[in-house]
Amino acid sequence: MSVPMVQRVTQVKNGPLLVEGPVEIVQDDGTTVRSDRFVVALCTCRRSRTAPFCDTSHRRKVRGDD
């Protein structure tokens, strides 16, 4: 019996989710995006222009200040 591969996800306070890659992300419209990087930062603030990837837009305005 093989052991399933586990991906580590780290939640950064007031920041993105860091996911050990490579990863394939299925977006809400059904499209898929792939990254072969060893760590991928996924946007959680919804301000990123490169969504679903983080572009550090969260640094300009803290969540809750909307």
Buried (B, 14 or more C-beta within 10 A) or exposed (E): EEEEEEEEEEEEEEBBBBBBBEBEBEEEEEEEEEBEEEEBBBBBBEBBEEBBBBBBBBEEEEEEEE
